[in-house]
């Protein structure tokens, strides 16, 4: 009978320590609640814009109509930046940089 009592006591102790651990983890995760909520809002906004691209295209077209020279300049710079990005990705520099960060 004492073996059963020992098992019950150990079980009660383990359950109490598990409750303490859960509360400790819950307290640590509370600090991450606001950043995760912000990231979740950003992801939802990006998904919305992906489903409704007119909210991105409209201001771009309006900008191009109202300021065509500046829009052409920005477009040229955008193409240059895009080509530079593609060159970096294809050349493997990002992989080397990532390997240096993790080493």
Beta strands, then each sheet from edge to edge (+ up, - down):
end
